Amino acid sequence: MAFIDYYKILGLDKSASKSDIKKAYRKLARKYHPDLNPNDKEAELQFKKVNEANEVLSNDENRKKYDKYGENWQHGEAYEQAHQQQRQANQQRQYQGGSSFEGFGDGEYSDFFESMFGGGFAGRGGNTRFRGQDFNAQLQLNLRDVYTTEKRVLTVNGKNIRLTIPAGVTNGQIIKIKGKGGPGVNGGPHGDLLIEFNIINNTEFKRDEGNLYKTVNLDLYKAVLGGDVTIDTFDGKVKLNLKPLTQNGTQVKLKGKGFPKYKKDGQFGDLFITYTIELPQKLSDKEKELFEELAKLQ
């Protein structure tokens, strides 16, 4: 079983920090993503390797095992247990006057490892079963894509997976699809598929969980005199009544006009509108004269 250098795949060395690993993974995942490289088998292979490398190195415990056991890090503890059991069996046989098992000396760990995880290890009680490797994937969506529940088909390692994306998922959120990871060893269960969402906000709204925030500009005359003002919300327009003498920075809340709450059907956050007063850029002589009269009245 050929050794896979996960550090090399991400363009890093063993001293890389968690931040370095995250940045390298995101850069390469975007570069080789199947959606950006349709029908490109080499890009698909590289995407798979990048995901596999990140799955191992981004987790402190997994990374520790990988540094010690190489690509068979998932079964390192099982190897240690099997080796310990064998040493105990050897000691027992020697104590009883028998001979030790052959072929597993301290200098032959790698051969034992290969037979155990490359071709499968058959113990006296039968084959040892191991759970398959988890797969990591990243899905990039626009903010408007997650305003409603959507169905998508993802291609992971050449397999199409139907996915329902609930409305309200957040940037960086990870969901798990059970049993859609790598195959198990010796009949063990499949691993899981972990999907991280990268939500791009290309709207005029700022999102904070279920709440939305927006700045609305008002001209000076509207702010002073008041009146009706039409506001764009995330899903349409609403008409608001503006009070006379509205001050710069005034904030109003539109209840239930925010973003849907994740897996809370029919529940929405609020929309907060902040008014910004815009002064005139230019005044006519008559306007200037009227402002001067107003100033005298003050």
Buried (B, 14 or more C-beta within 10 A) or exposed (E): EEEBEBBEBBEBEEEBEEEBBBBBBBEBBBEBBBEEBEEEEEBBEBBBBBBBBBBBBBBEEBBEBBBEBBBBBBBBEBBEEBBEEBBEBBEEEEEEEEEBEEEBEEEEEEEBBEBBBEEBBEEEEEEBEBBBBBBBBBBBBEBEBBBEBBEEEBBBBEEEBEBEBBBBBBBEBEBEBEEBBBEBBEEBBBBBBBBBBBBEEEBEBEBEEBBBBBBBEBEEEBBEEBEEBEBEBBEEEBEBEBEEEBEEEBEBEBEEBBBBBBEEEEEBBBBBBEBEBEEEEEEEEEEEEEEEEEEEEE
